[in-house]
C-alpha cells in the first residue's frame, strides 16, 4: 500500500532531530576517561570534505560550514535522493581508530 503524495502534507509539522556530523573517531573507554582540557581528538574527515546533514540519524545531504553573524550554519551542496542515496553512504560506526590524543 502506498500513501498518495497529496496526503503527505500532514507530516510537515512533525518534529525531527537534525544534526550535522563534523566527523567521528573510535576510541577506547580508558582513553576517553583520560581526556583533559586542551587535548585533541582526531576525526576521520579531512578539513575540506563536506559535512553530513542527518535527519533522525540518516544522511539526507552534505554541505559546507558558513558563518553568519556569530553563528555557524551549513550551506547545502549535495542532496541525497533517488540514485544519490548510493553516493552518500551513512556514517560507519565500525571505522577503526584514526588518530590519537
N, C-alpha and C positions, 0 to 999 in steps of 0.2 A: 504494500500500500504506500502511496506517495502523498505528500501534503501539497496541495496546489500553492503555487508561488504567491498568489493574492492573499492567502491566509497567513503568510509569514510575518505580516506587519505587526501582529500581536506580540511577536517575540522581540521587537525592537526595544522595548522598555525593560528587558531582563538585564540585571547587573551581571557583569563577568569580571574576572580578575585579569587585568592587563599588566604585563611586566616586560622589561627589556633586559635581555641577558648580555652582559658585557663579556662573559667568558666563564670558564669553570676550571676546576682543578681537583684532583683526587689526593687526599692526604690521610695519613694515619691519625687516629684519635689522639695519640700521645703528642703528635706534632701540633695539633690544634690546641690542645691544653697548654702547650708551651709557648703559644703566641704572646707577644708583648707589643707595646706601643712602638711604632717605627718599623716593625718587621713588614716584609713584603711577601705576598703570596703571588707567585707567577701563574698566569692564566694561560689557557690553551688557544688564545686568539691573538693574531697579530694586530698591531696598532692601527693599520689601515684597512682591516677587514670590516665589513658591515656587521652591525649588531642584530640580534634576533628579537623580533617583537612577538611575544607569546600571548595568547588569549586562552585562559584556563589551562596553561601548560602546553599548548600546541602552537608551533611556529606558524604564524599567518603572514609574516612579512619580514623584510630586512631593511635596515636603514642606517643612517649616519647621525652622529651626535651633532646637535646645534645648540647654540646658547641664545637665549632671548632674555634680555634684562639680566637678572641674577639667577635664572633658572635654566636647567638643561631640558632639551627636547629631543625628539627623534624625527628626522626627515625620512619618510618612506621612499626607498629607491627601488624596491622589488616586492611584488605581492605574490603570495602563494595562491594557487588555484588551478584547477584543471590539471594540465600536464606539468605546470610549475611545481606541483607538490613533490615531484621527483627531484626537482632542482634544489629544494630547500629541505634537507633532511632534519628530523627532530634532533635536538641535542642528545648526545650519547652519554649515558651515566656510567658506561663501562670503560671510559678513557682512563688510561693509566696516569701515573704522576708525570707532570710535565715541567715541574720546576721545584725548587726547594726554597727554604726560608733564608 
